[in-house]
Amino acid sequence: MEEEGKQHMAEDEALDKFINEILDKKDLSGVDDESRGYLVNDLKTSLLDQINAALVSSMPEDKMVEFNVLLDNRSVDDEQIQQFIVNSGVNAQAVTAKVMLLFRDLYLQTPEQREQMAQGKEA
């Protein structure tokens, strides 16, 4: 149990570092430390939501019923859910890395780049 806590803290610190690196590249000068802290937390929540959605959508369809039963069980912890995803055949590391790179690329885009991408999708 203690090992799980250490791993979770390491993952949390890695996400904080990743998001801080993105913010450094975005050059948000003028943002005070308190506001930056809120921004880091908001971005981390958004990133985790995107990672979780990608993991679930990567799961084989035949595992979804069992996964939903697992989620409905209040005695199941996050570690058991993560283990189920890994055991379902999802390459969690690859999915997570892909989502993180996309997240970074989208966040660092300029408004002009976003507009160009939107026009490209419409064409």
N, CA, C and O atoms as a MOPAC input file, in Angstrom:
PM7 MOZYME 1SCF
protein

 N      0.83000 1    -1.18400 1     0.00000 1
 C      0.00000 1     0.00000 1     0.00000 1
 C      0.88000 1     1.25400 1     0.00000 1
 O      0.59600 1     2.21400 1    -0.71700 1
 N      1.94400 1     1.24200 1     0.80300 1
 C      2.84700 1     2.38700 1     0.87800 1
 C      3.56500 1     2.59500 1    -0.45100 1
 O      3.80200 1     3.73200 1    -0.85900 1
 N      3.91100 1     1.49700 1    -1.12700 1
 C      4.57000 1     1.56100 1    -2.43400 1
 C      3.66100 1     2.22700 1    -3.46200 1
 O      4.12600 1     3.01200 1    -4.28800 1
 N      2.34700 1     1.91200 1    -3.41400 1
 C      1.38800 1     2.53400 1    -4.32000 1
 C      1.34400 1     4.03500 1    -4.11100 1
 O      1.27800 1     4.79300 1    -5.07900 1
 N      1.37900 1     4.47000 1    -2.87800 1
 C      1.36700 1     5.89400 1    -2.56800 1
 C      2.59300 1     6.59800 1    -3.12700 1
 O      2.49500 1     7.70600 1    -3.65500 1
 N      3.75500 1     5.94900 1    -3.01000 1
 C      4.99000 1     6.52700 1    -3.55500 1
 C      4.92000 1     6.62800 1    -5.06800 1
 O      5.35800 1     7.62200 1    -5.64700 1
 N      4.36800 1     5.59300 1    -5.71900 1
 C      4.24900 1     5.60600 1    -7.17300 1
 C      3.29100 1     6.71200 1    -7.61000 1
 O      3.56000 1     7.42600 1    -8.57700 1
 N      2.17200 1     6.85200 1    -6.89500 1
 C      1.20000 1     7.89300 1    -7.22700 1
 C      1.83300 1     9.27700 1    -7.07800 1
 O      1.60900 1    10.15800 1    -7.90900 1
 N      2.62400 1     9.46800 1    -6.01900 1
 C      3.29400 1    10.76000 1    -5.81400 1
 C      4.29200 1    11.03300 1    -6.93200 1
 O      4.39600 1    12.16300 1    -7.40900 1
 N      5.01800 1    10.01500 1    -7.35000 1
 C      5.98300 1    10.17800 1    -8.43600 1
 C      5.27500 1    10.53500 1    -9.74000 1
 O      5.74900 1    11.39000 1   -10.48900 1
 N      4.14300 1     9.88600 1   -10.01600 1
 C      3.36500 1    10.19300 1   -11.21500 1
 C      2.83000 1    11.61800 1   -11.14400 1
 O      2.85400 1    12.34600 1   -12.13600 1
 N      2.35300 1    12.00900 1    -9.97800 1
 C      1.82600 1    13.35500 1    -9.77200 1
 C      2.91400 1    14.40800 1   -10.00300 1
 O      2.67700 1    15.42700 1   -10.65200 1
 N      4.10600 1    14.14900 1    -9.46300 1
 C      5.23200 1    15.06500 1    -9.65000 1
 C      5.65200 1    15.12900 1   -11.11400 1
 O      6.00900 1    16.19700 1   -11.61200 1
 N      5.61200 1    13.99100 1   -11.80600 1
 C      5.96900 1    13.96200 1   -13.22700 1
 C      4.97900 1    14.78700 1   -14.04200 1
 O      5.38000 1    15.50500 1   -14.95800 1
 N      3.70000 1    14.69400 1   -13.72200 1
 C      2.69800 1    15.50000 1   -14.42000 1
 C      2.89400 1    16.98000 1   -14.13200 1
 O      2.79600 1    17.80900 1   -15.03700 1
 N      3.17000 1    17.31700 1   -12.87200 1
 C      3.43800 1    18.71700 1   -12.51600 1
 C      4.62700 1    19.24900 1   -13.31400 1
 O      4.57800 1    20.36200 1   -13.83700 1
 N      5.67900 1    18.46400 1   -13.40400 1
 C      6.87300 1    18.87200 1   -14.14100 1
 C      6.53900 1    19.06900 1   -15.61600 1
 O      6.93100 1    20.07000 1   -16.21500 1
 N      5.82300 1    18.12400 1   -16.19600 1
 C      5.41900 1    18.19800 1   -17.59700 1
 C      4.61200 1    19.47500 1   -17.86200 1
 O      4.87800 1    20.19400 1   -18.82500 1
 N      3.64400 1    19.74400 1   -17.01600 1
 C      2.79100 1    20.92100 1   -17.20400 1
 C      3.58100 1    22.20100 1   -16.99400 1
 O      3.39200 1    23.16900 1   -17.73100 1
 N      4.46600 1    22.22500 1   -15.99800 1
 C      5.29600 1    23.41300 1   -15.78700 1
 C      6.20800 1    23.68100 1   -16.98200 1
 O      6.45000 1    24.83700 1   -17.33100 1
 N      6.71200 1    22.62000 1   -17.61100 1
 C      7.54300 1    22.79400 1   -18.80500 1
 C      6.72100 1    23.39700 1   -19.94900 1
 O      7.21500 1    24.24600 1   -20.69100 1
 N      5.48300 1    22.96200 1   -20.08700 1
 C      4.60200 1    23.52500 1   -21.10500 1
 C      4.36500 1    25.01000 1   -20.82500 1
 O      4.43300 1    25.83900 1   -21.73300 1
 N      4.09200 1    25.33300 1   -19.57600 1
 C      3.83200 1    26.72500 1   -19.21400 1
 C      5.06600 1    27.58900 1   -19.43300 1
 O      4.95200 1    28.74200 1   -19.84600 1
 N      6.25000 1    27.03500 1   -19.15600 1
 C      7.49000 1    27.78200 1   -19.40600 1
 C      7.63600 1    28.08600 1   -20.89600 1
 O      8.03800 1    29.18800 1   -21.27200 1
 N      7.31000 1    27.10800 1   -21.74400 1
 C      7.39900 1    27.31700 1   -23.19100 1
 C      6.34900 1    28.30700 1   -23.67800 1
 O      6.57900 1    29.03500 1   -24.64400 1
 N      5.21500 1    28.33500 1   -23.02200 1
 C      4.12400 1    29.24400 1   -23.40000 1
 C      4.48200 1    30.67700 1   -23.02900 1
 O      3.89000 1    31.62300 1   -23.54900 1
 N      5.45200 1    30.83800 1   -22.12800 1
 C      5.91400 1    32.14500 1   -21.67900 1
 C      4.76300 1    33.01300 1   -21.16400 1
 O      4.35300 1    33.98700 1   -21.79600 1
 N      4.27500 1    32.62800 1   -20.02100 1
 C      3.18400 1    33.35600 1   -19.39000 1
 C      3.72800 1    34.35200 1   -18.36800 1
 O      3.33000 1    34.35000 1   -17.20400 1
 N      4.63200 1    35.18900 1   -18.82000 1
 C      5.18900 1    36.19600 1   -17.91400 1
 C      4.04800 1    37.09600 1   -17.46300 1
 O      3.12700 1    37.38900 1   -18.22600 1
 N      4.12500 1    37.51800 1   -16.24300 1
 C      3.06500 1    38.34600 1   -15.68900 1
 C      2.05500 1    37.54900 1   -14.88200 1
 O      1.19700 1    38.12900 1   -14.21800 1
 N      2.14600 1    36.23700 1   -14.93200 1
 C      1.26100 1    35.39200 1   -14.14100 1
 C      1.94000 1    35.13500 1   -12.80800 1
 O      3.04700 1    34.59900 1   -12.75600 1
 N      1.26900 1    35.52200 1   -11.72900 1
 C      1.89000 1    35.34100 1   -10.41500 1
 C      1.87600 1    33.86500 1   -10.00600 1
 O      1.19500 1    33.04500 1   -10.62300 1
 N      2.64000 1    33.54000 1    -8.95900 1
 C      2.82000 1    32.14800 1    -8.53100 1
 C      1.50400 1    31.48400 1    -8.13200 1
 O      1.27600 1    30.31200 1    -8.43200 1
 N      0.64500 1    32.23800 1    -7.45700 1
 C     -0.63400 1    31.66900 1    -7.02500 1
 C     -1.49800 1    31.30900 1    -8.23700 1
 O     -2.07300 1    30.22200 1    -8.29400 1
 N     -1.58100 1    32.21400 1    -9.18800 1
 C     -2.36200 1    31.95300 1   -10.40600 1
 C     -1.76500 1    30.80100 1   -11.19200 1
 O     -2.49200 1    29.97300 1   -11.74000 1
 N     -0.44300 1    30.74800 1   -11.24800 1
 C      0.22500 1    29.65000 1   -11.95900 1
 C     -0.10200 1    28.31600 1   -11.29300 1
 O     -0.31200 1    27.31400 1   -11.97700 1
 N     -0.14600 1    28.30200 1    -9.96300 1
 C     -0.50300 1    27.08500 1    -9.24000 1
 C     -1.90500 1    26.60500 1    -9.60000 1
 O     -2.12400 1    25.41000 1    -9.79400 1
 N     -2.85800 1    27.54300 1    -9.68800 1
 C     -4.21400 1    27.17800 1   -10.09300 1
 C     -4.22200 1    26.66000 1   -11.52800 1
 O     -4.91700 1    25.69500 1   -11.84600 1
 N     -3.44800 1    27.30700 1   -12.38400 1
 C     -3.36100 1    26.90000 1   -13.78500 1
 C     -2.78400 1    25.48900 1   -13.90800 1
 O     -3.28700 1    24.67300 1   -14.68100 1
 N     -1.73900 1    25.21000 1   -13.15200 1
 C     -1.13800 1    23.87200 1   -13.16000 1
 C     -2.17900 1    22.83600 1   -12.74600 1
 O     -2.31100 1    21.79700 1   -13.39300 1
 N     -2.91800 1    23.11300 1   -11.67200 1
 C     -3.92800 1    22.16200 1   -11.19900 1
 C     -5.03300 1    21.95300 1   -12.22600 1
 O     -5.46700 1    20.82500 1   -12.46000 1
 N     -5.49100 1    23.05400 1   -12.84400 1
 C     -6.53600 1    22.94000 1   -13.86600 1
 C     -6.05400 1    22.13700 1   -15.07100 1
 O     -6.77100 1    21.27400 1   -15.57600 1
 N     -4.83500 1    22.42800 1   -15.52700 1
 C     -4.29400 1    21.71000 1   -16.67500 1
 C     -4.06800 1    20.23700 1   -16.35400 1
 O     -4.29400 1    19.36800 1   -17.19600 1
 N     -3.61900 1    19.96500 1   -15.13000 1
 C     -3.38600 1    18.57100 1   -14.73700 1
 C     -4.71200 1    17.80600 1   -14.70600 1
 O     -4.77800 1    16.66000 1   -15.15200 1
 N     -5.74700 1    18.42600 1   -14.18900 1
 C     -7.06700 1    17.79200 1   -14.16300 1
 C     -7.54500 1    17.50900 1   -15.58700 1
 O     -8.04500 1    16.42200 1   -15.87800 1
 N     -7.38800 1    18.48700 1   -16.46000 1
 C     -7.78700 1    18.31800 1   -17.85500 1
 C     -6.98700 1    17.20900 1   -18.53600 1
 O     -7.54900 1    16.37700 1   -19.24900 1
 N     -5.68300 1    17.20300 1   -18.31400 1
 C     -4.82200 1    16.18500 1   -18.90600 1
 C     -5.19700 1    14.79200 1   -18.39900 1
 O     -5.29100 1    13.85000 1   -19.18700 1
 N     -5.40800 1    14.65900 1   -17.10700 1
 C     -5.78700 1    13.35700 1   -16.54200 1
 C     -7.13400 1    12.88600 1   -17.10500 1
 O     -7.31000 1    11.70000 1   -17.38600 1
 N     -8.08000 1    13.81400 1   -17.26900 1
 C     -9.37200 1    13.45800 1   -17.86100 1
 C     -9.18500 1    12.93400 1   -19.28600 1
 O     -9.81100 1    11.95200 1   -19.68500 1
 N     -8.31100 1    13.60600 1   -20.04800 1
 C     -8.05800 1    13.18200 1   -21.42700 1
 C     -7.35100 1    11.82200 1   -21.46800 1
 O     -7.67000 1    10.97800 1   -22.30400 1
 N     -6.40200 1    11.61800 1   -20.57300 1
 C     -5.70500 1    10.32400 1   -20.50800 1
 C     -6.69200 1     9.21700 1   -20.16100 1
 O     -6.70300 1     8.16600 1   -20.80200 1
 N     -7.51800 1     9.45200 1   -19.14900 1
 C     -8.48500 1     8.43700 1   -18.73800 1
 C     -9.46800 1     8.11300 1   -19.86200 1
 O     -9.79200 1     6.94800 1   -20.09200 1
 N     -9.93800 1     9.14200 1   -20.55700 1
 C    -10.86300 1     8.92200 1   -21.67500 1
 C    -10.19300 1     8.10400 1   -22.78000 1
 O    -10.81200 1     7.21100 1   -23.35900 1
 N     -8.93600 1     8.41100 1   -23.06500 1
 C     -8.20900 1     7.68300 1   -24.10700 1
 C     -7.97200 1     6.23100 1   -23.69500 1
 O     -8.06200 1     5.32700 1   -24.52600 1
 N     -7.67200 1     6.00600 1   -22.42600 1
 C     -7.46300 1     4.63500 1   -21.94300 1
 C     -8.74600 1     3.81200 1   -22.07700 1
 O     -8.72000 1     2.66700 1   -22.52900 1
 N     -9.85500 1     4.40800 1   -21.68000 1
 C    -11.13000 1     3.69800 1   -21.75400 1
 C    -11.51600 1     3.44000 1   -23.21100 1
 O    -11.99000 1     2.35300 1   -23.54300 1
 N    -11.31500 1     4.42900 1   -24.07700 1
 C    -11.68200 1     4.22900 1   -25.48100 1
 C    -10.76200 1     3.23900 1   -26.18100 1
 O    -11.12600 1     2.68700 1   -27.21900 1
 N     -9.57800 1     3.00900 1   -25.62800 1
 C     -8.63600 1     2.03900 1   -26.20200 1
 C     -8.92700 1     0.60900 1   -25.74700 1
 O     -8.37200 1    -0.35000 1   -26.28400 1
 N     -9.78400 1     0.48500 1   -24.77400 1
 C    -10.08200 1    -0.82400 1   -24.20800 1
 C    -10.92500 1    -1.64500 1   -25.18900 1
 O    -11.83200 1    -1.10700 1   -25.82500 1
 N    -10.63600 1    -2.92400 1   -25.31400 1
 C    -11.44700 1    -3.77800 1   -26.18900 1
 C    -12.91900 1    -3.76100 1   -25.75100 1
 O    -13.22500 1    -3.73300 1   -24.55900 1
 N    -13.80100 1    -3.77700 1   -26.72200 1
 C    -15.23000 1    -3.68900 1   -26.43600 1
 C    -15.72500 1    -4.80100 1   -25.51000 1
 O    -16.60500 1    -4.58100 1   -24.67700 1
 N    -15.15500 1    -5.99000 1   -25.66300 1
 C    -15.60200 1    -7.11100 1   -24.84600 1
 C    -15.24000 1    -6.96000 1   -23.36700 1
 O    -15.74900 1    -7.70600 1   -22.53100 1
 N    -14.37700 1    -6.01400 1   -23.03800 1
 C    -13.99000 1    -5.77700 1   -21.63600 1
 C    -14.82100 1    -4.66000 1   -20.98600 1
 O    -14.75700 1    -4.46200 1   -19.77300 1
 N    -15.59800 1    -3.93600 1   -21.79600 1
 C    -16.30400 1    -2.76000 1   -21.27900 1
 C    -17.36900 1    -3.10300 1   -20.22900 1
 O    -17.51000 1    -2.37600 1   -19.24500 1
 N    -18.10300 1    -4.17400 1   -20.41700 1
 C    -19.12800 1    -4.55300 1   -19.44400 1
 C    -18.47500 1    -4.84800 1   -18.09800 1
 O    -18.92800 1    -4.36800 1   -17.05900 1
 N    -17.42300 1    -5.63100 1   -18.12900 1
 C    -16.70300 1    -5.97000 1   -16.90000 1
 C    -16.09400 1    -4.71100 1   -16.26300 1
 O    -16.07200 1    -4.57800 1   -15.04000 1
 N    -15.60500 1    -3.80000 1   -17.09500 1
 C    -15.02300 1    -2.55600 1   -16.59700 1
 C    -16.08500 1    -1.70100 1   -15.90600 1
 O    -15.83100 1    -1.13200 1   -14.84400 1
 N    -17.26600 1    -1.60900 1   -16.50400 1
 C    -18.35400 1    -0.82800 1   -15.89800 1
 C    -18.79200 1    -1.42300 1   -14.55900 1
 O    -19.10200 1    -0.68100 1   -13.62700 1
 N    -18.81900 1    -2.74100 1   -14.45500 1
 C    -19.14700 1    -3.40000 1   -13.18700 1
 C    -18.09200 1    -3.04100 1   -12.14500 1
 O    -18.41200 1    -2.75000 1   -10.99200 1
 N    -16.83800 1    -3.06800 1   -12.56700 1
 C    -15.73800 1    -2.72500 1   -11.66700 1
 C    -15.87800 1    -1.28500 1   -11.15700 1
 O    -15.68700 1    -1.01400 1    -9.97200 1
 N    -16.21200 1    -0.37200 1   -12.07100 1
 C    -16.36200 1     1.04000 1   -11.68500 1
 C    -17.51500 1     1.25700 1   -10.71300 1
 O    -17.46100 1     2.14400 1    -9.86100 1
 N    -18.55000 1     0.44700 1   -10.84700 1
 C    -19.71800 1     0.58800 1    -9.96500 1
 C    -19.47000 1     0.04400 1    -8.56000 1
 O    -20.23300 1     0.33400 1    -7.63900 1
 N    -18.41800 1    -0.73500 1    -8.39500 1
 C    -18.09200 1    -1.32800 1    -7.10200 1
 C    -17.30700 1    -0.30800 1    -6.26400 1
 O    -16.16600 1     0.01500 1    -6.59200 1
 N    -17.90100 1     0.18500 1    -5.21200 1
 C    -17.29100 1     1.23000 1    -4.38000 1
 C    -16.03400 1     0.76200 1    -3.63400 1
 O    -15.23800 1     1.58800 1    -3.18900 1
 N    -15.85500 1    -0.53900 1    -3.49800 1
 C    -14.69500 1    -1.04600 1    -2.76100 1
 C    -13.44400 1    -1.15300 1    -3.64300 1
 O    -12.36000 1    -1.45900 1    -3.14800 1
 N    -13.59800 1    -0.90200 1    -4.95000 1
 C    -12.48000 1    -0.98600 1    -5.87900 1
 C    -11.69400 1     0.32500 1    -5.83700 1
 O    -12.27100 1     1.41000 1    -5.90000 1
 N    -10.36000 1     0.20500 1    -5.72900 1
 C     -9.53600 1     1.42000 1    -5.67900 1
 C     -8.91300 1     1.71000 1    -7.04600 1
 O     -9.03300 1     0.91300 1    -7.97700 1
 N     -8.24900 1     2.85600 1    -7.15200 1
 C     -7.64700 1     3.29400 1    -8.40900 1
 C     -6.62500 1     2.29200 1    -8.93100 1
 O     -6.52500 1     2.07600 1   -10.13900 1
 N     -5.87100 1     1.68200 1    -8.02900 1
 C     -4.85200 1     0.71800 1    -8.43600 1
 C     -5.49600 1    -0.48800 1    -9.12500 1
 O     -4.97400 1    -0.98700 1   -10.12200 1
 N     -6.62200 1    -0.95200 1    -8.59800 1
 C     -7.31300 1    -2.08300 1    -9.20400 1
 C     -7.86600 1    -1.71300 1   -10.58000 1
 O     -7.84800 1    -2.53000 1   -11.50000 1
 N     -8.34800 1    -0.50400 1   -10.71700 1
 C     -8.85400 1    -0.03700 1   -12.01300 1
 C     -7.71200 1     0.04000 1   -13.01900 1
 O     -7.85100 1    -0.41400 1   -14.15500 1
 N     -6.58400 1     0.61200 1   -12.60500 1
 C     -5.42100 1     0.69500 1   -13.48900 1
 C     -4.95300 1    -0.69800 1   -13.90300 1
 O     -4.60900 1    -0.92500 1   -15.06300 1
 N     -4.94300 1    -1.61100 1   -12.96500 1
 C     -4.51200 1    -2.98000 1   -13.26000 1
 C     -5.45900 1    -3.64800 1   -14.24800 1
 O     -5.01900 1    -4.37500 1   -15.14000 1
 N     -6.75900 1    -3.40400 1   -14.09100 1
 C     -7.73100 1    -3.97000 1   -15.02700 1
 C     -7.47000 1    -3.45600 1   -16.44300 1
 O     -7.50700 1    -4.22500 1   -17.40400 1
 N     -7.20500 1    -2.15700 1   -16.56800 1
 C     -6.94100 1    -1.56000 1   -17.88200 1
 C     -5.71300 1    -2.21100 1   -18.51000 1
 O     -5.73800 1    -2.58900 1   -19.68100 1
 N     -4.64300 1    -2.34200 1   -17.73800 1
 C     -3.42100 1    -2.97400 1   -18.24000 1
 C     -3.69800 1    -4.42200 1   -18.64900 1
 O     -3.24900 1    -4.86800 1   -19.70400 1
 N     -4.43800 1    -5.15300 1   -17.81100 1
 C     -4.74700 1    -6.55600 1   -18.09300 1
 C     -5.69500 1    -6.72600 1   -19.27800 1
 O     -5.78800 1    -7.80900 1   -19.85600 1
 N     -6.40100 1    -5.64700 1   -19.63800 1
 C     -7.34800 1    -5.73300 1   -20.75600 1
 C     -6.63300 1    -5.67000 1   -22.10400 1
 O     -7.25200 1    -5.85800 1   -23.15100 1
 N     -5.34000 1    -5.40700 1   -22.07100 1
 C     -4.58000 1    -5.35900 1   -23.31200 1
 C     -4.25300 1    -3.95300 1   -23.77900 1
 O     -3.60200 1    -3.78200 1   -24.81000 1
 N     -4.68700 1    -2.95400 1   -23.04900 1
 C     -4.39400 1    -1.56900 1   -23.40400 1
 C     -2.93700 1    -1.27200 1   -23.05900 1
 O     -2.48100 1    -1.57500 1   -21.95600 1
 N     -2.21700 1    -0.68500 1   -23.99400 1
 C     -0.84600 1    -0.25200 1   -23.73000 1
 C     -0.94000 1     1.13800 1   -23.08800 1
 O     -0.84500 1     2.16200 1   -23.76600 1
 N     -1.12800 1     1.14400 1   -21.76800 1
 C     -1.38300 1     2.39000 1   -21.04100 1
 C     -0.24600 1     3.39500 1   -21.21200 1
 O     -0.48700 1     4.59800 1   -21.31400 1
 N      0.97400 1     2.90900 1   -21.24200 1
 C      2.11800 1     3.81100 1   -21.37700 1
 C      2.09700 1     4.51500 1   -22.72800 1
 O      2.33000 1     5.72200 1   -22.79900 1
 N      1.82400 1     3.78600 1   -23.78600 1
 C      1.79600 1     4.37300 1   -25.12700 1
 C      0.62300 1     5.34400 1   -25.27400 1
 O      0.77100 1     6.42400 1   -25.84700 1
 N     -0.53400 1     4.95500 1   -24.75800 1
 C     -1.71800 1     5.81800 1   -24.83700 1
 C     -1.47200 1     7.10600 1   -24.06000 1
 O     -1.78800 1     8.19600 1   -24.53800 1
 N     -0.91000 1     6.98100 1   -22.87100 1
 C     -0.63100 1     8.15500 1   -22.03700 1
 C      0.36300 1     9.08400 1   -22.72300 1
 O      0.16400 1    10.29800 1   -22.74800 1
 N      1.41700 1     8.52800 1   -23.27100 1
 C      2.42800 1     9.35200 1   -23.95300 1
 C      1.81800 1    10.08800 1   -25.14500 1
 O      2.09400 1    11.27000 1   -25.35400 1
 N      1.00400 1     9.40400 1   -25.91300 1
 C      0.36900 1    10.01900 1   -27.08200 1
 C     -0.52800 1    11.18400 1   -26.66400 1
 O     -0.48900 1    12.25600 1   -27.26900 1
 N     -1.33300 1    10.96600 1   -25.62800 1
 C     -2.23500 1    12.01900 1   -25.13900 1
 C     -1.43100 1    13.20800 1   -24.61600 1
 O     -1.78700 1    14.35900 1   -24.87000 1
 N     -0.35400 1    12.93400 1   -23.89000 1
 C      0.45800 1    14.02700 1   -23.33600 1
 C      1.09000 1    14.86500 1   -24.45300 1
 O      1.12800 1    16.09200 1   -24.35900 1
 N      1.58100 1    14.21400 1   -25.49800 1
 C      2.18200 1    14.95000 1   -26.60600 1
 C      1.14200 1    15.78900 1   -27.34100 1
 O      1.40400 1    16.94000 1   -27.69000 1
 N     -0.02200 1    15.22300 1   -27.57400 1
 C     -1.08900 1    15.96900 1   -28.22800 1
 C     -1.53000 1    17.15000 1   -27.36800 1
 O     -1.74500 1    18.25200 1   -27.87300 1
 N     -1.66300 1    16.90900 1   -26.07200 1
 C     -2.04500 1    17.95800 1   -25.12700 1
 C     -1.04500 1    19.11600 1   -25.19200 1
 O     -1.43500 1    20.28200 1   -25.26700 1
 N      0.23700 1    18.78200 1   -25.16400 1
 C      1.28200 1    19.80700 1   -25.22900 1
 C      1.20300 1    20.58000 1   -26.54300 1
 O      1.23800 1    21.81100 1   -26.54900 1
 N      1.09900 1    19.86300 1   -27.64200 1
 C      1.05400 1    20.51400 1   -28.94700 1
 C     -0.13800 1    21.45300 1   -29.06300 1
 O     -0.00100 1    22.56900 1   -29.56500 1
 N     -1.30000 1    21.01300 1   -28.60500 1
 C     -2.49100 1    21.85300 1   -28.67700 1
 C     -2.37100 1    23.07800 1   -27.77900 1
 O     -2.76800 1    24.17800 1   -28.16400 1
 N     -1.82900 1    22.89000 1   -26.59500 1
 C     -1.70100 1    24.00300 1   -25.65500 1
 C     -0.72800 1    25.06400 1   -26.16200 1
 O     -0.92700 1    26.25900 1   -25.94000 1
 N      0.31600 1    24.61900 1   -26.83900 1
 C      1.33900 1    25.56300 1   -27.30300 1
 C      0.99400 1    26.21500 1   -28.64700 1
 O      1.70400 1    27.11600 1   -29.09500 1
 N     -0.06800 1    25.77600 1   -29.28200 1
 C     -0.45800 1    26.39000 1   -30.54800 1
 C     -0.84800 1    27.84500 1   -30.35000 1
 O     -1.40200 1    28.22600 1   -29.31800 1
 N     -0.54900 1    28.63900 1   -31.35300 1
 C     -1.00200 1    30.02700 1   -31.36400 1
 C     -2.44200 1    30.04600 1   -31.86500 1
 O     -2.89300 1    29.07200 1   -32.46900 1
 N     -3.16900 1    31.12800 1   -31.62700 1
 C     -4.52900 1    31.22900 1   -32.17500 1
 C     -4.55300 1    31.06600 1   -33.70100 1
 O     -5.48900 1    30.49500 1   -34.26100 1
 N     -3.51600 1    31.57300 1   -34.35500 1
 C     -3.44800 1    31.44700 1   -35.81300 1
 C     -3.31300 1    29.98600 1   -36.23100 1
 O     -3.95300 1    29.54500 1   -37.18600 1
 N     -2.48200 1    29.24200 1   -35.51400 1
 C     -2.31300 1    27.81200 1   -35.82200 1
 C     -3.61400 1    27.04500 1   -35.59300 1
 O     -3.95800 1    26.15200 1   -36.36600 1
 N     -4.33700 1    27.39800 1   -34.52600 1
 C     -5.61600 1    26.75000 1   -34.26300 1
 C     -6.60500 1    27.03100 1   -35.39300 1
 O     -7.33900 1    26.14600 1   -35.83400 1
 N     -6.60600 1    28.27800 1   -35.84600 1
 C     -7.50200 1    28.67200 1   -36.94100 1
 C     -7.15900 1    27.88900 1   -38.21200 1
 O     -8.05600 1    27.41100 1   -38.90600 1
 N     -5.88600 1    27.76100 1   -38.51400 1
 C     -5.46200 1    27.00900 1   -39.69400 1
 C     -5.88800 1    25.55100 1   -39.60200 1
 O     -6.33600 1    24.96200 1   -40.58600 1
 N     -5.74300 1    24.97000 1   -38.40300 1
 C     -6.15000 1    23.57500 1   -38.22300 1
 C     -7.65600 1    23.42800 1   -38.38700 1
 O     -8.12800 1    22.47000 1   -38.99900 1
 N     -8.40700 1    24.37600 1   -37.84200 1
 C     -9.86800 1    24.33200 1   -37.95800 1
 C    -10.29200 1    24.44500 1   -39.41700 1
 O    -11.21900 1    23.76000 1   -39.84900 1
 N     -9.62800 1    25.29100 1   -40.16600 1
 C     -9.95900 1    25.43900 1   -41.58800 1
 C     -9.56900 1    24.18900 1   -42.35900 1
 O    -10.26000 1    23.79600 1   -43.29800 1
 N     -8.47900 1    23.57000 1   -41.97300 1
 C     -8.04600 1    22.33600 1   -42.61900 1
 C     -9.02000 1    21.19700 1   -42.40500 1
 O     -9.20200 1    20.36200 1   -43.29200 1
 N     -9.64900 1    21.15000 1   -41.24100 1
 C    -10.61800 1    20.10000 1   -40.94300 1
 C    -11.91700 1    20.31900 1   -41.70600 1
 O    -12.60000 1    19.36100 1   -42.06800 1
 N    -12.26100 1    21.59500 1   -41.95200 1
 C    -13.50100 1    21.90500 1   -42.65900 1
 C    -13.38200 1    21.58900 1   -44.13900 1
 O    -14.38000 1    21.28500 1   -44.79300 1
 N    -12.17300 1    21.65800 1   -44.67000 1
 C    -11.97700 1    21.48000 1   -46.11300 1
 C    -12.15700 1    20.04500 1   -46.55700 1
 O    -12.02300 1    19.74300 1   -47.74300 1

